[in-house]
Every structure is written in structure tokens, then in C-alpha cells.
Amino acid sequence: KNQVEQSPQSLIILEGKNCTLQCNYTVSPFSNLRWYKQDTGRGPVSLTIMTFSENTKSNGRYTATLDADTKQSSLHITASQLSDSASYICVVSLGYNNDMRFGAGTRLTVKP
Amino acid sequence: NAGVTQTPKFQVLKTGQSMTLQCAQDMNHEYMSWYRQDPGMGLRLIHYSVGAGITDQGEVPNGYNVSRSTTEDFPLRLLSAAPSQTSVYFCASSREGTYNEQFFGPGTRLTVL
């Protein structure tokens, strides 16, 4: 079954600290993996997109990694800010028809 | 560009009522889709369209209809609302192709009593 599992479900960190969110998937055939940020009451916004051949991709303080062999990805947030408080969603695209599988997300809270 | 717009933002229905959720995009994207987001679950695809006049079912299509008469608009119709359809609904659009960025609307929060 094509599934995307994220951990932890929720995370609380202090402003300025780093954190890493995890994503494991069983989706096949794999096309690409995306990380989205979703603020409360808003739609998801794309952070990174990685194909099978890409191991890492950065977007400012966000760095995503991908290990296609172990089917794992991580999103590392550096020097967290209060505005990073949001849900972070891992999405894996299958190789056809724009078909995507969404993880349930990690809820990150950054406290001052 | 307004991007992807959705109306209404909030809606309360009684069981059995019908309604249409509106979605529009001004980016000339071929691909549009509707998702529902429920607590503790990932977004699930309801219906999608790869261009005007073409629609197809996603993972959870029962109880919903769509049409795509223009490139810009992709309305979602609830035929006879049920409490199980209480959810947050997101419309999204992108260029055709599996690597293109998908843009989401702000969502519609629907409650069915």
C-alpha cells in the first residue's frame, strides 16, 4: 500500500534551536518527494521538491534530504523562528497522473 | 496574480442539503484538483482535472461531483451533504507534469450537521 508516515506527530522547540522532521514512505513507483509548510487556517505552501537523483535541497533555513534506497526523507530547520510554527507535510508523487500521497504532517511549535 | 481562490471560506449545511464549493485560478494551469483534510490524516484527493472538459476520480470521490468547463474554474458539488463530509476542502492547481509545483487555495471549512 502506498503510504507516507511522518514523525514526530508534534514537536515543541525554543526559538533559535534546530530541529529535524522525519518522513518514511512505501510509495511506488516513486517520482518525487515534496515538503510543504501549512500555517493554521491556510493552504499548504511548497518548500522543496526532490527527484530520485537528488539527495538534498535547501530553501533558506529549510534543508530537505532524501535517501531513495531506504525510502526516507528529513526536513531540517536551522535557527528556528516563531514564524516557523506550522504543520510540515511530506508528500510523495507516484510516477503518473500527478498522483500524490500525503503524510499526516508534523505540528511544530516554536516558543520564545 | 490572485493565485488559487476558494469561496466560501466557511459553510454550515444540514444533512441532505446540496452546495457548490468554488475554485478559480489565474495562472493558466492545466491541472486542478480537490482535496479534503481531516484531523490526523493526510490530504486525500477527491477529484482532479488535467484540462478543460476532462475530469477523473481520486481516492475519495463518493458524494462529490466536479466539472471543468473552463481552464480557470473547477467547482466541487456536494450532492446530498452528510456529516462524514465535514472537513476542510482545498483546491490546488499546477502545470501538467509530475515535477511541477502545486499551488493550494486557502481552503473551505465545511460543517454538516
Boltz contact constraints between the chains, C-beta under 6 A:
constraints:
  - contact:
      token1: [A, 31]
      token2: [B, 98]
      max_distance: 6.0
  - contact:
      token1: [A, 32]
      token2: [B, 99]
      max_distance: 6.0
  - contact:
      token1: [A, 42]
      token2: [B, 106]
      max_distance: 6.0
  - contact:
      token1: [A, 43]
      token2: [B, 90]
      max_distance: 6.0
  - contact:
      token1: [A, 43]
      token2: [B, 104]
      max_distance: 6.0
  - contact:
      token1: [A, 43]
      token2: [B, 105]
      max_distance: 6.0
  - contact:
      token1: [A, 43]
      token2: [B, 106]
      max_distance: 6.0
  - contact:
      token1: [A, 43]
      token2: [B, 107]
      max_distance: 6.0
  - contact:
      token1: [A, 44]
      token2: [B, 104]
      max_distance: 6.0
  - contact:
      token1: [A, 46]
      token2: [B, 101]
      max_distance: 6.0
  - contact:
      token1: [A, 93]
      token2: [B, 98]
      max_distance: 6.0
  - contact:
      token1: [A, 98]
      token2: [B, 31]
      max_distance: 6.0
  - contact:
      token1: [A, 102]
      token2: [B, 42]
      max_distance: 6.0
  - contact:
      token1: [A, 102]
      token2: [B, 43]
      max_distance: 6.0
  - contact:
      token1: [A, 103]
      token2: [B, 42]
      max_distance: 6.0
  - contact:
      token1: [A, 104]
      token2: [B, 40]
      max_distance: 6.0
  - contact:
      token1: [A, 104]
      token2: [B, 41]
      max_distance: 6.0
  - contact:
      token1: [A, 104]
      token2: [B, 42]
      max_distance: 6.0
